[in-house]
Amino acid sequence: MYVGIARLEFHLPLCHSLKEKRQILRRLIERVRAQFKVSVGEVDHQDLWQRTAIGVALVGSDHAHVERM
């Protein structure tokens, strides 16, 4: 079993509220999940308007496939 993980940090300068941030983040997470078939979630900076971090995880039985993703 192979596990691939990534942590991505983003600066969202045009967000002026948590509501705006959540709308952007929801679309981003849905697109990443749909395109790459991975688990995605916000992992840090939940209370900041213009900053976020998302975690991405993938588990597979083939090392080459996990590495490509």
C-alpha positions as CSV (number, residue, x, y, z in Angstrom):
1,M,0.0,0.0,0.0
2,Y,1.3,3.5,-0.9
3,V,0.1,6.8,0.4
4,G,0.6,10.2,-1.3
5,I,0.0,13.4,0.6
6,A,0.3,17.1,-0.1
7,R,-0.3,20.3,1.8
8,L,-1.1,23.4,-0.3
9,E,-1.2,26.9,1.1
10,F,-3.1,29.7,-0.7
11,H,-3.4,33.4,-0.3
12,L,-6.8,34.8,-1.3
13,P,-6.3,38.6,-1.5
14,L,-9.8,39.3,-2.9
15,C,-11.7,37.7,0.0
16,H,-13.3,40.1,2.4
17,S,-15.2,37.6,4.6
18,L,-15.2,34.0,5.7
19,K,-18.3,33.4,3.6
20,E,-16.5,34.5,0.4
21,K,-13.5,32.3,1.3
22,R,-15.7,29.2,1.9
23,Q,-17.4,29.7,-1.5
24,I,-14.0,29.8,-3.3
25,L,-12.7,26.9,-1.2
26,R,-15.7,24.7,-1.8
27,R,-15.4,25.1,-5.6
28,L,-11.7,24.4,-5.5
29,I,-12.1,21.3,-3.3
30,E,-14.9,19.9,-5.5
31,R,-12.8,20.4,-8.7
32,V,-9.7,18.7,-7.2
33,R,-11.8,15.8,-6.0
34,A,-13.5,15.3,-9.3
35,Q,-10.4,15.7,-11.5
36,F,-7.9,13.6,-9.4
37,K,-10.1,11.3,-7.4
38,V,-8.4,12.1,-4.1
39,S,-9.4,13.1,-0.6
40,V,-9.3,16.9,0.0
41,G,-10.0,19.1,3.0
42,E,-9.1,22.4,4.6
43,V,-6.5,21.7,7.3
44,D,-5.4,25.1,8.6
45,H,-6.3,28.8,8.8
46,Q,-10.0,28.2,9.1
47,D,-10.6,31.5,10.9
48,L,-8.6,33.7,8.5
49,W,-10.3,35.4,5.6
50,Q,-7.4,35.6,3.1
51,R,-5.4,32.5,3.9
52,T,-6.1,28.8,3.7
53,A,-4.3,25.4,3.6
54,I,-5.7,22.3,2.1
55,G,-4.6,18.7,2.5
56,V,-4.7,16.2,-0.3
57,A,-4.4,12.4,0.2
58,L,-4.3,9.4,-2.0
59,V,-4.0,5.7,-1.2
60,G,-3.1,3.1,-3.8
61,S,-1.6,-0.3,-4.4
62,D,0.6,0.8,-7.3
63,H,3.6,3.1,-6.5
64,A,3.8,4.5,-10.0
65,H,0.1,5.5,-10.0
66,V,0.4,7.3,-6.6
67,E,3.6,9.0,-7.8
68,R,1.9,10.3,-11.0
69,M,-1.0,11.7,-9.2
